[in-house]
């Protein structure tokens, strides 16, 4: 989402539309037959995590990820596809 559009209550609709599009693309173009769609997010991004949770994503794994050689806690989230 464009930075100038954040904080206006548009996040849930945006995330839902992106997840639905990704799920459809995965099925139709790549033949994906799994039940879930997933994403990764750094744990310092609590604003994004809240939106993802409202969109139905749940945390299923934690890990350490690197940004410019520094370690940051991150997590994987998943949502059952429609």
C-alpha positions as CSV (number, residue, x, y, z in Angstrom):
1,X,0.0,0.0,0.0
2,X,1.3,3.5,-0.8
3,X,2.6,5.1,2.4
4,X,0.3,8.1,2.0
5,X,-2.7,5.8,2.2
6,X,-1.7,4.1,5.5
7,X,-3.6,4.9,8.7
8,X,-6.9,5.5,6.9
9,X,-8.6,2.2,7.6
10,X,-7.9,0.7,4.2
11,X,-5.5,-2.0,5.3
12,X,-8.0,-4.8,5.8
13,X,-9.6,-4.4,2.4
14,X,-6.1,-4.2,0.8
15,X,-4.7,-7.3,2.5
16,X,-7.9,-9.3,1.8
17,X,-7.8,-8.3,-1.9
18,X,-4.1,-9.2,-2.2
19,X,-4.6,-12.6,-0.4
20,X,-7.6,-13.5,-2.6
21,X,-5.7,-12.5,-5.8
22,X,-2.6,-14.5,-4.7
23,X,-4.7,-17.6,-3.9
24,X,-6.5,-17.4,-7.2
25,X,-3.2,-17.0,-9.1
26,X,-1.6,-19.9,-7.2
27,X,-4.4,-22.2,-8.1
28,X,-5.1,-21.2,-11.7
29,X,-1.6,-20.4,-13.0
30,X,0.6,-22.7,-10.8
31,X,-1.8,-25.5,-10.0
32,X,-1.4,-25.1,-6.2
33,X,-3.6,-27.5,-4.3
34,X,-2.7,-26.6,-0.8
35,X,-5.1,-25.3,1.8
36,X,-3.2,-22.2,3.0
37,X,-1.6,-19.0,1.7
38,X,1.3,-17.6,3.7
39,X,3.3,-14.5,4.3
40,X,6.3,-13.4,6.3
41,X,6.5,-10.3,8.4
42,X,9.1,-8.7,10.8
43,X,7.8,-8.7,14.4
44,X,8.6,-5.0,14.8
45,X,5.9,-4.3,12.2
46,X,3.0,-4.6,14.7
47,X,0.7,-2.5,12.7
48,X,0.9,-4.9,9.7
49,X,0.5,-7.9,12.0
50,X,-2.7,-6.5,13.4
51,X,-4.1,-6.1,9.9
52,X,-3.0,-9.6,8.9
53,X,-4.7,-11.0,12.0
54,X,-7.9,-9.1,11.2
55,X,-7.7,-10.6,7.7
56,X,-7.6,-14.1,9.1
57,X,-3.9,-14.9,9.2
58,X,-2.4,-16.7,12.1
59,X,1.2,-17.0,13.2
60,X,2.6,-20.5,12.8
61,X,6.4,-20.0,12.9
62,X,9.0,-17.6,14.3
63,X,12.4,-17.2,12.9
64,X,15.4,-14.8,12.8
65,X,15.7,-12.9,9.5
66,X,18.5,-10.6,8.3
67,X,18.2,-7.0,7.1
68,X,21.5,-5.5,6.0
69,X,23.5,-8.0,8.1
70,X,21.5,-7.4,11.3
71,X,19.2,-10.0,12.8
72,X,15.5,-9.3,13.5
73,X,12.7,-11.5,14.8
74,X,10.2,-12.4,12.1
75,X,7.3,-14.7,11.8
76,X,5.4,-16.6,9.2
77,X,1.6,-16.4,9.0
78,X,-0.9,-18.4,7.1
79,X,-4.6,-18.2,6.2
80,X,-6.9,-20.9,4.9
81,X,-7.8,-20.1,1.3
82,X,-11.4,-19.8,0.2
